Amino acid sequence: MAKSPLDLVLNIADLRAQARSRLPKGVFEFIERGSEDDVAVHNNRASFDAYRLRPTVLQDVSQRTLATQILGKASAMPLVMAPTGAAGIVWHDGEIAMAKAAAAANIPFTLSTASLTSIERIAAEAPGRLWFQLYMWPDRSMSHELVRRVQKAGFETLMVTVDTTVAPNRECNVRNGFMLPFRPNRRNFVDIAMHPRWLTSVIGRYLATTGMPRFENYPEALQQSLTAAPKGRSALPKTDSLTWEDLRMLRKIWHGPLIVKGILHPEDARAAVQNGADGIIVSNHGGRNLDYSIPPLFALPEIIDLVGARTQVLMDGGIMRGSDAIKALALGANAVLVGRAPLWGVAAAGQAGVQRALAILGEEMLRVLGQLGRSTVSELGPDALWTASQIKPLNTSKVPSLRAVS
Ligand SMILES: Cc1cc2nc3c(=O)[nH]c(=O)nc-3n(C[C@H](O)[C@H](O)[C@H](O)COP(=O)(O)O)c2cc1C
Protein backbone atom coordinates (compact mmCIF):
# COMPACT_ATOMS: atom_id res chain seq x y z
CA MET A 1 0.00 0.00 0.00
CA ALA A 2 1.28 3.49 -0.88
CA LYS A 3 2.60 5.32 2.13
CA SER A 4 1.19 8.76 2.96
CA PRO A 5 3.86 11.44 3.39
CA LEU A 6 2.43 11.90 6.89
CA ASP A 7 3.65 8.40 7.81
CA LEU A 8 7.17 9.79 7.64
CA VAL A 9 6.42 12.65 10.02
CA LEU A 10 7.81 12.32 13.53
CA ASN A 11 7.75 15.93 14.66
CA ILE A 12 6.78 19.49 13.71
CA ALA A 13 10.13 20.02 11.97
CA ASP A 14 9.22 17.17 9.59
CA LEU A 15 5.90 18.86 8.77
CA ARG A 16 7.76 22.11 8.18
CA ALA A 17 10.10 20.34 5.76
CA GLN A 18 7.14 18.94 3.80
CA ALA A 19 5.46 22.36 3.78
CA ARG A 20 8.67 23.88 2.49
CA SER A 21 8.81 21.57 -0.49
CA ARG A 22 5.13 22.19 -1.40
CA LEU A 23 5.04 25.97 -1.04
CA PRO A 24 6.58 28.70 -3.19
CA LYS A 25 9.50 30.26 -1.32
CA GLY A 26 7.62 33.55 -1.02
CA VAL A 27 4.68 31.87 0.76
CA PHE A 28 6.95 29.71 2.94
CA GLU A 29 8.97 32.73 4.06
CA PHE A 30 5.84 34.81 4.64
CA ILE A 31 5.02 32.26 7.35
CA GLU A 32 8.50 31.33 8.58
CA ARG A 33 10.19 34.66 8.89
CA GLY A 34 9.78 37.80 10.96
CA SER A 35 10.56 41.45 10.49
CA GLU A 36 13.88 43.14 9.67
CA ASP A 37 16.72 40.82 10.79
CA ASP A 38 14.58 37.98 12.25
CA VAL A 39 16.26 38.40 15.64
CA ALA A 40 12.95 38.14 17.52
CA VAL A 41 12.02 34.93 15.65
CA HIS A 42 15.34 33.33 16.55
CA ASN A 43 15.21 34.55 20.14
CA ASN A 44 11.73 33.10 20.61
CA ARG A 45 13.11 29.65 19.80
CA ALA A 46 16.33 30.18 21.77
CA SER A 47 14.41 31.27 24.91
CA PHE A 48 13.26 27.68 25.42
CA ASP A 49 16.90 26.52 25.55
CA ALA A 50 17.46 28.73 28.58
CA TYR A 51 15.31 26.42 30.68
CA ARG A 52 16.24 22.83 31.48
CA LEU A 53 13.73 20.35 32.89
CA ARG A 54 14.09 19.02 36.43
CA PRO A 55 12.19 15.75 36.90
CA THR A 56 10.95 14.27 40.14
CA VAL A 57 10.94 10.48 40.33
CA LEU A 58 8.96 7.60 41.83
CA GLN A 59 5.61 9.32 41.33
CA ASP A 60 2.71 7.27 39.98
CA VAL A 61 1.99 8.95 36.62
CA SER A 62 -0.02 6.09 35.14
CA GLN A 63 -3.21 8.22 35.07
CA ARG A 64 -1.64 11.32 33.55
CA THR A 65 -3.79 13.66 31.49
CA LEU A 66 -3.45 16.98 29.68
CA ALA A 67 -7.14 17.80 30.21
CA THR A 68 -7.54 21.32 31.53
CA GLN A 69 -9.78 24.40 31.64
CA ILE A 70 -9.18 27.34 29.33
CA LEU A 71 -11.27 30.43 30.08
CA GLY A 72 -13.51 28.33 32.27
CA LYS A 73 -14.27 25.61 29.73
CA ALA A 74 -12.95 22.08 29.40
CA SER A 75 -10.20 21.55 26.84
CA ALA A 76 -8.42 18.31 25.93
CA MET A 77 -5.06 20.00 26.35
CA PRO A 78 -3.68 23.44 27.24
CA LEU A 79 -3.29 24.40 23.58
CA VAL A 80 -5.10 26.96 21.42
CA MET A 81 -4.78 27.46 17.70
CA ALA A 82 -3.44 30.98 17.21
CA PRO A 83 -4.96 33.34 14.64
CA THR A 84 -2.98 33.24 11.39
CA GLY A 85 -4.47 34.75 8.28
CA ALA A 86 -2.48 32.37 6.07
CA ALA A 87 -4.04 28.90 6.14
CA GLY A 88 -6.23 29.76 3.16
CA ILE A 89 -3.24 30.43 0.92
CA VAL A 90 -1.33 27.26 1.79
CA TRP A 91 -4.27 24.85 1.33
CA HIS A 92 -7.61 25.19 -0.39
CA ASP A 93 -10.10 26.13 2.36
CA GLY A 94 -7.20 25.81 4.81
CA GLU A 95 -9.02 27.71 7.54
CA ILE A 96 -11.89 25.23 7.49
CA ALA A 97 -9.29 22.43 7.73
CA MET A 98 -7.64 24.13 10.72
CA ALA A 99 -10.93 24.74 12.52
CA LYS A 100 -12.13 21.16 11.95
CA ALA A 101 -8.83 19.76 13.22
CA ALA A 102 -9.04 21.94 16.35
CA ALA A 103 -12.62 20.80 16.98
CA ALA A 104 -11.59 17.15 16.53
CA ALA A 105 -8.77 17.66 19.05
CA ASN A 106 -11.17 19.47 21.42
CA ILE A 107 -9.16 22.68 21.63
CA PRO A 108 -10.14 26.26 20.67
CA PHE A 109 -9.56 27.59 17.16
CA THR A 110 -9.03 31.31 16.55
CA LEU A 111 -10.16 32.85 13.26
CA SER A 112 -8.18 35.94 12.21
CA THR A 113 -9.73 39.18 10.95
CA ALA A 114 -7.33 38.72 8.02
CA SER A 115 -8.55 35.22 7.16
CA LEU A 116 -9.94 34.26 3.78
CA THR A 117 -12.92 32.31 5.15
CA SER A 118 -16.03 33.98 6.49
CA ILE A 119 -17.02 33.86 10.12
CA GLU A 120 -20.36 32.37 9.14
CA ARG A 121 -18.82 29.53 7.09
CA ILE A 122 -16.49 28.57 9.92
CA ALA A 123 -19.40 28.53 12.38
CA ALA A 124 -21.51 26.40 10.04
CA GLU A 125 -18.88 23.93 8.86
CA ALA A 126 -16.54 23.61 11.80
CA PRO A 127 -18.49 24.08 15.00
CA GLY A 128 -16.22 23.71 18.00
CA ARG A 129 -14.76 26.19 20.46
CA LEU A 130 -14.49 29.20 18.16
CA TRP A 131 -12.54 32.34 19.08
CA PHE A 132 -12.27 35.43 16.89
CA GLN A 133 -9.19 37.65 16.63
CA LEU A 134 -9.94 41.32 16.02
CA TYR A 135 -7.85 43.96 14.31
CA MET A 136 -9.22 47.49 14.45
CA TRP A 137 -9.77 49.87 11.55
CA PRO A 138 -9.22 53.60 12.01
CA ASP A 139 -12.99 53.90 11.58
CA ARG A 140 -13.95 52.10 14.78
CA SER A 141 -17.54 51.57 13.72
CA MET A 142 -16.31 49.07 11.10
CA SER A 143 -14.65 46.95 13.78
CA HIS A 144 -17.64 47.23 16.11
CA GLU A 145 -19.87 46.05 13.28
CA LEU A 146 -17.56 43.05 12.80
CA VAL A 147 -17.74 42.26 16.52
CA ARG A 148 -21.52 42.15 16.29
CA ARG A 149 -21.23 39.81 13.31
CA VAL A 150 -18.92 37.52 15.31
CA GLN A 151 -21.37 37.55 18.22
CA LYS A 152 -24.31 36.72 15.95
CA ALA A 153 -22.40 33.75 14.49
CA GLY A 154 -22.05 32.33 18.03
CA PHE A 155 -18.28 32.63 18.56
CA GLU A 156 -17.26 32.09 22.15
CA THR A 157 -14.33 34.46 22.75
CA LEU A 158 -13.09 37.75 21.32
CA MET A 159 -9.33 38.23 21.15
CA VAL A 160 -8.17 41.75 20.35
CA THR A 161 -4.62 42.04 19.01
CA VAL A 162 -2.87 45.17 20.23
CA ASP A 163 0.68 44.74 18.93
CA THR A 164 0.07 45.60 15.29
CA THR A 165 -0.88 49.26 15.40
CA VAL A 166 1.97 50.15 13.03
CA ALA A 167 2.69 48.11 9.90
CA PRO A 168 5.73 45.88 10.49
CA ASN A 169 8.84 46.04 8.31
CA ARG A 170 8.89 42.54 6.77
CA GLU A 171 11.63 43.01 4.22
CA CYS A 172 11.66 39.40 3.04
CA ASN A 173 8.14 39.73 1.64
CA VAL A 174 9.23 42.76 -0.36
CA ARG A 175 12.27 40.91 -1.65
CA ASN A 176 10.24 37.84 -2.60
CA GLY A 177 7.52 39.94 -4.24
CA PHE A 178 4.83 38.52 -1.93
CA MET A 179 2.95 41.61 -0.79
CA LEU A 180 -0.62 42.84 -0.96
CA PRO A 181 -2.02 43.38 -3.45
CA PHE A 182 -0.10 40.56 -5.11
CA ARG A 183 1.55 41.73 -8.34
CA PRO A 184 3.29 39.22 -10.62
CA ASN A 185 6.94 39.94 -11.41
CA ARG A 186 9.76 37.82 -12.80
CA ARG A 187 10.89 36.62 -9.40
CA ASN A 188 7.56 35.50 -7.92
CA PHE A 189 6.47 34.14 -11.33
CA VAL A 190 9.47 31.78 -11.42
CA ASP A 191 8.94 30.86 -7.76
CA ILE A 192 5.28 29.95 -8.37
CA ALA A 193 6.01 28.17 -11.65
CA MET A 194 8.39 25.89 -9.76
CA HIS A 195 5.54 24.83 -7.44
CA PRO A 196 2.80 23.70 -9.85
CA ARG A 197 1.21 21.39 -7.28
CA TRP A 198 0.49 24.37 -4.99
CA LEU A 199 -0.63 26.51 -7.92
CA THR A 200 -3.19 23.99 -9.16
CA SER A 201 -4.38 22.51 -5.87
CA VAL A 202 -4.76 25.83 -4.04
CA ILE A 203 -5.03 28.85 -6.34
CA GLY A 204 -6.33 26.85 -9.32
CA ARG A 205 -9.07 25.32 -7.21
CA TYR A 206 -10.16 28.72 -5.90
CA LEU A 207 -10.25 30.14 -9.41
CA ALA A 208 -12.29 27.19 -10.63
CA THR A 209 -14.82 27.51 -7.81
CA THR A 210 -15.22 30.72 -5.80
CA GLY A 211 -12.67 32.97 -7.54
CA MET A 212 -9.54 34.64 -6.18
CA PRO A 213 -9.72 34.53 -2.34
CA ARG A 214 -10.85 37.69 -0.58
CA PHE A 215 -10.70 39.02 2.95
CA GLU A 216 -14.17 37.73 3.71
CA ASN A 217 -14.37 39.36 7.12
CA TYR A 218 -13.55 42.89 6.12
CA PRO A 219 -16.56 45.19 5.90
CA GLU A 220 -18.18 44.80 2.49
CA ALA A 221 -16.98 48.20 1.31
CA LEU A 222 -13.36 47.15 1.91
CA GLN A 223 -13.42 43.53 0.80
CA GLN A 224 -10.71 42.98 -1.75
CA SER A 225 -9.12 39.92 -3.27
CA LEU A 226 -5.43 39.13 -2.81
CA THR A 227 -4.69 40.66 -6.21
CA ALA A 228 -6.98 43.71 -6.16
CA ALA A 229 -5.84 47.24 -5.38
CA PRO A 230 -6.91 48.44 -1.92
CA LYS A 231 -10.21 50.26 -1.86
CA GLY A 232 -8.98 53.34 -0.04
CA ARG A 233 -6.52 54.13 2.74
CA SER A 234 -8.41 52.45 5.55
CA ALA A 235 -8.57 49.02 3.88
CA LEU A 236 -5.92 47.55 6.17
CA PRO A 237 -7.27 46.81 9.64
CA LYS A 238 -4.55 48.74 11.49
CA THR A 239 -4.75 51.90 13.47
CA ASP A 240 -2.03 53.70 15.34
CA SER A 241 -4.53 55.61 17.47
CA LEU A 242 -5.70 52.57 19.49
CA THR A 243 -5.96 53.21 23.27
CA TRP A 244 -7.33 51.57 26.40
CA GLU A 245 -10.56 53.43 25.70
CA ASP A 246 -10.98 51.11 22.69
CA LEU A 247 -10.71 48.12 24.99
CA ARG A 248 -13.32 49.57 27.34
CA MET A 249 -15.62 50.09 24.37
CA LEU A 250 -15.15 46.49 23.21
CA ARG A 251 -15.92 45.35 26.75
CA LYS A 252 -19.30 47.08 26.46
CA ILE A 253 -20.10 45.61 23.05
CA TRP A 254 -18.85 42.03 23.49
CA HIS A 255 -20.74 39.82 25.91
CA GLY A 256 -18.41 36.80 26.13
CA PRO A 257 -14.82 36.38 27.32
CA LEU A 258 -12.52 39.15 26.05
CA ILE A 259 -8.78 38.63 25.81
CA VAL A 260 -5.95 40.93 24.80
CA LYS A 261 -3.17 39.55 22.61
CA GLY A 262 0.29 41.02 22.32
CA ILE A 263 1.31 41.98 25.85
CA LEU A 264 4.95 41.95 26.98
CA HIS A 265 5.01 44.59 29.75
CA PRO A 266 3.63 43.75 33.21
CA GLU A 267 1.98 47.18 33.54
CA ASP A 268 0.10 46.58 30.28
CA ALA A 269 -1.07 43.26 31.68
CA ARG A 270 -2.38 45.05 34.74
CA ALA A 271 -4.06 47.74 32.60
CA ALA A 272 -5.71 45.08 30.42
CA VAL A 273 -7.28 43.48 33.48
CA GLN A 274 -8.33 46.86 34.90
CA ASN A 275 -9.98 47.76 31.62
CA GLY A 276 -12.12 44.66 31.44
CA ALA A 277 -10.04 41.84 29.89
CA ASP A 278 -10.77 38.30 31.08
CA GLY A 279 -7.36 37.14 29.95
CA ILE A 280 -4.19 38.20 28.22
CA ILE A 281 -1.82 36.62 25.74
CA VAL A 282 1.85 37.26 26.33
CA SER A 283 3.05 37.40 22.74
CA ASN A 284 5.38 39.19 20.34
CA HIS A 285 3.32 38.08 17.33
CA GLY A 286 5.70 35.20 16.66
CA GLY A 287 8.52 37.74 16.18
CA ARG A 288 6.80 39.12 13.09
CA ASN A 289 6.26 42.71 14.17
CA LEU A 290 8.87 44.36 16.42
CA ASP A 291 12.30 42.89 15.83
CA TYR A 292 14.32 42.55 19.04
CA SER A 293 11.12 42.32 21.12
CA ILE A 294 11.47 40.24 24.29
CA PRO A 295 10.78 36.53 23.87
CA PRO A 296 7.35 36.00 25.47
CA LEU A 297 8.76 33.14 27.56
CA PHE A 298 11.08 35.65 29.26
CA ALA A 299 8.31 38.23 29.71
CA LEU A 300 5.99 35.64 31.27
CA PRO A 301 7.24 35.30 34.91
CA GLU A 302 6.94 39.01 35.80
CA ILE A 303 3.48 39.16 34.25
CA ILE A 304 2.37 36.04 36.11
CA ASP A 305 3.64 37.58 39.36
CA LEU A 306 1.56 40.71 38.79
CA VAL A 307 -1.73 39.43 37.34
CA GLY A 308 -1.55 35.61 37.37
CA ALA A 309 -3.83 35.31 40.38
CA ARG A 310 -6.47 37.59 38.84
CA THR A 311 -6.68 36.57 35.22
CA GLN A 312 -5.95 33.89 32.65
CA VAL A 313 -2.49 34.29 31.20
CA LEU A 314 -1.78 32.58 27.89
CA MET A 315 1.44 32.73 25.94
CA ASP A 316 2.74 32.11 22.43
CA GLY A 317 5.87 32.37 20.32
CA GLY A 318 8.30 29.72 19.15
CA ILE A 319 6.51 26.57 20.35
CA MET A 320 7.57 23.62 18.18
CA ARG A 321 7.82 20.83 20.78
CA GLY A 322 5.64 19.61 23.61
CA SER A 323 8.50 20.37 25.99
CA ASP A 324 8.36 24.05 24.91
CA ALA A 325 4.72 24.20 25.93
CA ILE A 326 5.46 22.43 29.23
CA LYS A 327 8.11 25.05 30.07
CA ALA A 328 5.62 27.89 29.53
CA LEU A 329 3.02 26.08 31.66
CA ALA A 330 5.62 25.51 34.40
CA LEU A 331 6.27 29.26 34.43
CA GLY A 332 2.57 29.80 35.09
CA ALA A 333 0.82 30.09 31.71
CA ASN A 334 -2.71 28.62 31.73
CA ALA A 335 -2.34 27.54 28.12
CA VAL A 336 -0.22 28.23 25.05
CA LEU A 337 -1.05 29.12 21.47
CA VAL A 338 0.62 27.73 18.37
CA GLY A 339 0.81 29.61 15.08
CA ARG A 340 3.35 28.16 12.71
CA ALA A 341 3.16 24.55 13.94
CA PRO A 342 -0.41 23.91 12.68
CA LEU A 343 0.28 26.02 9.58
CA TRP A 344 3.09 23.62 8.63
CA GLY A 345 0.62 20.80 9.15
CA VAL A 346 -2.09 22.31 6.94
CA ALA A 347 0.45 23.23 4.24
CA ALA A 348 1.79 19.66 4.23
CA ALA A 349 -1.48 17.72 4.16
CA GLY A 350 -4.59 19.80 4.87
CA GLN A 351 -6.79 18.79 7.82
CA ALA A 352 -4.92 15.49 8.29
CA GLY A 353 -1.68 17.45 8.56
CA VAL A 354 -3.07 19.79 11.22
CA GLN A 355 -4.44 16.81 13.14
CA ARG A 356 -0.99 15.26 12.96
CA ALA A 357 0.60 18.49 14.25
CA LEU A 358 -1.79 18.65 17.20
CA ALA A 359 -1.38 14.93 17.95
CA ILE A 360 2.41 15.28 17.94
CA LEU A 361 2.33 18.25 20.32
CA GLY A 362 -0.14 16.44 22.60
CA GLU A 363 1.90 13.22 22.67
CA GLU A 364 5.10 15.15 23.35
CA MET A 365 3.50 17.15 26.17
CA LEU A 366 2.02 14.06 27.79
CA ARG A 367 5.33 12.22 27.58
CA VAL A 368 7.30 15.08 29.15
CA LEU A 369 4.64 15.52 31.85
CA GLY A 370 5.12 11.88 32.85
CA GLN A 371 8.90 12.13 32.66
CA LEU A 372 8.74 15.09 35.03
CA GLY A 373 6.76 12.98 37.52
CA ARG A 374 3.54 14.98 37.12
CA SER A 375 0.07 13.62 36.36
CA THR A 376 -1.72 16.88 35.47
CA VAL A 377 -0.61 20.22 34.09
CA SER A 378 -1.78 21.93 37.29
CA GLU A 379 1.04 20.10 39.10
CA LEU A 380 3.62 21.94 37.01
CA GLY A 381 5.48 24.81 38.63
CA PRO A 382 8.81 26.62 38.37
CA ASP A 383 10.47 23.82 40.36
CA ALA A 384 10.16 21.66 37.23
CA LEU A 385 12.59 24.08 35.56
CA TRP A 386 16.24 24.91 36.00
CA THR A 387 18.29 27.75 34.51
CA ALA A 388 22.01 28.41 34.30
CA SER A 389 21.61 31.21 36.88
CA GLN A 390 21.04 28.41 39.42
CA ILE A 391 24.54 26.97 38.95
CA LYS A 392 26.20 27.23 42.34
CA PRO A 393 29.42 29.26 42.35
CA LEU A 394 32.47 27.13 43.04
CA ASN A 395 33.56 27.15 46.66
CA THR A 396 37.27 27.71 45.97
CA SER A 397 38.15 28.03 49.66
CA LYS A 398 37.76 24.25 49.97
CA VAL A 399 40.20 23.55 47.14
CA PRO A 400 43.70 22.93 48.45
CA SER A 401 46.18 25.32 46.88
CA LEU A 402 48.92 23.88 44.69
CA ARG A 403 51.55 25.04 47.16
CA ALA A 404 49.84 23.17 50.03
CA VAL A 405 49.64 19.98 47.97
CA SER A 406 53.26 20.02 46.88
C1 LIG B 1 1.60 33.53 8.85
C2 LIG B 1 1.14 34.13 10.14
C3 LIG B 1 0.03 34.97 10.16
C4 LIG B 1 -0.40 35.54 11.37
N1 LIG B 1 -1.53 36.30 11.38
C5 LIG B 1 -1.97 36.81 12.55
C6 LIG B 1 -3.18 37.55 12.61
O1 LIG B 1 -3.87 37.71 11.62
N2 LIG B 1 -3.56 38.06 13.81
C7 LIG B 1 -2.81 37.88 14.95
O2 LIG B 1 -3.19 38.36 16.02
N3 LIG B 1 -1.67 37.15 14.92
C8 LIG B 1 -1.25 36.63 13.77
N4 LIG B 1 -0.10 35.88 13.74
C9 LIG B 1 0.63 35.63 15.01
C10 LIG B 1 0.10 34.36 15.69
O3 LIG B 1 -1.21 34.51 16.13
C11 LIG B 1 0.97 33.96 16.89
O4 LIG B 1 1.06 35.04 17.79
C12 LIG B 1 2.36 33.51 16.50
O5 LIG B 1 2.35 32.84 15.27
C13 LIG B 1 2.94 32.59 17.59
O6 LIG B 1 4.23 32.19 17.30
P1 LIG B 1 4.60 30.79 16.58
O7 LIG B 1 4.21 30.94 15.14
O8 LIG B 1 6.06 30.72 16.77
O9 LIG B 1 3.80 29.72 17.28
C14 LIG B 1 0.33 35.29 12.57
C15 LIG B 1 1.44 34.43 12.53
C16 LIG B 1 1.85 33.84 11.34
C17 LIG B 1 3.02 32.91 11.36
The ligand as an SDF file (V2000), in Angstrom:
LIG
                    3D

 31 33  0  0  0  0  0  0  0  0999 V2000
    1.6020   33.5350    8.8500 C   0  0  0  0  0  0  0  0  0  0  0  0
    1.1440   34.1280   10.1430 C   0  0  0  0  0  0  0  0  0  0  0  0
    0.0290   34.9660   10.1620 C   0  0  0  0  0  0  0  0  0  0  0  0
   -0.3950   35.5360   11.3700 C   0  0  0  0  0  0  0  0  0  0  0  0
   -1.5310   36.3000   11.3790 N   0  0  0  0  0  0  0  0  0  0  0  0
   -1.9710   36.8120   12.5520 C   0  0  0  0  0  0  0  0  0  0  0  0
   -3.1820   37.5460   12.6140 C   0  0  0  0  0  0  0  0  0  0  0  0
   -3.8720   37.7080   11.6210 O   0  0  0  0  0  0  0  0  0  0  0  0
   -3.5650   38.0560   13.8080 N   0  0  0  0  0  0  0  0  0  0  0  0
   -2.8140   37.8750   14.9520 C   0  0  0  0  0  0  0  0  0  0  0  0
   -3.1940   38.3600   16.0240 O   0  0  0  0  0  0  0  0  0  0  0  0
   -1.6740   37.1520   14.9200 N   0  0  0  0  0  0  0  0  0  0  0  0
   -1.2460   36.6260   13.7650 C   0  0  0  0  0  0  0  0  0  0  0  0
   -0.0960   35.8800   13.7420 N   0  0  0  0  0  0  0  0  0  0  0  0
    0.6260   35.6320   15.0070 C   0  0  0  0  0  0  0  0  0  0  0  0
    0.1030   34.3570   15.6850 C   0  0  0  0  0  0  0  0  0  0  0  0
   -1.2050   34.5150   16.1260 O   0  0  0  0  0  0  0  0  0  0  0  0
    0.9740   33.9580   16.8900 C   0  0  0  0  0  0  0  0  0  0  0  0
    1.0570   35.0370   17.7890 O   0  0  0  0  0  0  0  0  0  0  0  0
    2.3620   33.5110   16.4980 C   0  0  0  0  0  0  0  0  0  0  0  0
    2.3550   32.8360   15.2680 O   0  0  0  0  0  0  0  0  0  0  0  0
    2.9390   32.5940   17.5920 C   0  0  0  0  0  0  0  0  0  0  0  0
    4.2310   32.1950   17.2950 O   0  0  0  0  0  0  0  0  0  0  0  0
    4.6000   30.7890   16.5840 P   0  0  0  0  0  0  0  0  0  0  0  0
    4.2050   30.9360   15.1410 O   0  0  0  0  0  0  0  0  0  0  0  0
    6.0620   30.7240   16.7710 O   0  0  0  0  0  0  0  0  0  0  0  0
    3.8050   29.7150   17.2790 O   0  0  0  0  0  0  0  0  0  0  0  0
    0.3290   35.2850   12.5670 C   0  0  0  0  0  0  0  0  0  0  0  0
    1.4410   34.4310   12.5260 C   0  0  0  0  0  0  0  0  0  0  0  0
    1.8470   33.8420   11.3430 C   0  0  0  0  0  0  0  0  0  0  0  0
    3.0220   32.9080   11.3620 C   0  0  0  0  0  0  0  0  0  0  0  0
  1  2  1  0
  2  3  1  0
  2 30  2  0
  3  4  2  0
  4  5  1  0
  4 28  1  0
  5  6  2  0
  6  7  1  0
  6 13  1  0
  7  8  2  0
  7  9  1  0
  9 10  1  0
 10 11  2  0
 10 12  1  0
 12 13  2  0
 13 14  1  0
 14 15  1  0
 14 28  1  0
 15 16  1  0
 16 17  1  0
 16 18  1  0
 18 19  1  0
 18 20  1  0
 20 21  1  0
 20 22  1  0
 22 23  1  0
 23 24  1  0
 24 25  2  0
 24 26  1  0
 24 27  1  0
 28 29  2  0
 29 30  1  0
 30 31  1  0
M  END
$$$$
